[in-house]
Amino acid sequence: MSLVKEKGYFGQFGGSFVPPALQEVLSNLDANFEKYKDDEDFIQEFKYYLKDFVGRDNPLTFAKRLTEKLGGAKIYLKREDLNHTGAHKINNAIGQILLAKRMGLKRIIAETGAGQHGVATATACAMFGMECVIYMGAEDTKRQALNVFRMELLGAKVVSVEKGQGRLKDAVDEALSDLVQNHENTFYLLGSAVGPHPYPTIVKHFQSIISEESKRQIVEKEGKLPTAVIACTGGGSNAIGAFAHYLDDEDVRLIGVEPDKAPSLTKGVPAEIHGFKCLALIDEEGNPMPTYSIAAGLDYPGIGPEHSYLKESGRAEYYAVSNEEVLEAFQILSKTEGIIPALESAHAIAYTLKFAPTLSKDDVLIVNLSGRGDKDVQQVFDML
Ligand SMILES: *Cc1c(COP(=O)(O)O)cnc(C)c1O
């Protein structure tokens, strides 16, 4: 199934709605991505760092006790939580920095809300010896003081953005204006499968390693493809990476799980936000609405354009879960498997707790465990 009809579009979604100066930078990025993505040296270099720095392949773990407890489908966990820095974001950060290197760009900029993408970017920049500037809303720097310190420890400069409401959107605006001014030496490293073309395609490409591995691993272990692949969706990068190699396997159900406090896929409407078209939560004026997920990494009023299309075309299904269900899933996985999941990943587990018992023992589920929960333990402690 080829989703891209016109370059950068997934059905009616995607595109690039940006000012001409920025469009020029994005077109150049697109040309370079096309040039290097299938280049053998580039692929080898990417795989080298995934193996020796990130620690891939990560396991596909059979969740034996959870499977027994639920009494339905066999449940496997794809262990992105075991990656260096504890989540899937590092896959994409390394891929994009390698692309920047090939383009001769030595300065990396990024924006971050909760700080997880900022930390992944700062980590990869330190390892490659690249200059790193992270834009963060002033409000967010206060709420995420420890992540600010982590980024600084890793050698990044964190710029606190006072403009506007001092939130993610304001940080994005600052990062984009930096890019337009400094594009001759600067690369904008985007953290999820969102934004104007070519970013959703680039991020999917680098995160596809998740399903490249899981497909090989499940065939080795079970001799067949899974009944379904389940992943949480914020911007949609871990989910699109977990789905990518199964898109053409029409019998494999693809299931995205979002917070019911940020339900862009289950309640959103087609809209243009942040330079691209997607399913989004907007007010009467067309502005993105505030969202309130307990998982900072899922707090986004839109979703990647490819997910928007997968929803519309019916190829993938999306469900929302509540904060209470997520907190319960967080504890159940910890107790039954000895794995404390990120609150984001606990969304995928929460849906699995309801879904697995409805299936038979011949069914097999792959749940993408996008990250580890160490970062969330304090927050869950405060909530319980
Ligand atoms: C950032 C993050 C997410 C959400 O981002 P996606 O782009 O939707 O994958 C999910 N899980 C973890 C652990 C994260 O850090």
The ligand as an ORCA input file, in Angstrom:
! r2SCAN-3c Opt
* xyz 0 1
  C       7.932     11.381     23.326
  C       7.421     10.061     23.730
  C       6.251      9.519     23.176
  C       5.371     10.253     22.218
  O       5.938     10.594     21.010
  P       5.547      9.875     19.636
  O       6.156     10.753     18.627
  O       4.053      9.847     19.559
  O       6.121      8.523     19.682
  C       5.859      8.244     23.557
  N       6.571      7.534     24.459
  C       7.696      8.035     25.024
  C       8.423      7.199     26.009
  C       8.155      9.299     24.679
  O       9.271      9.784     25.246
*
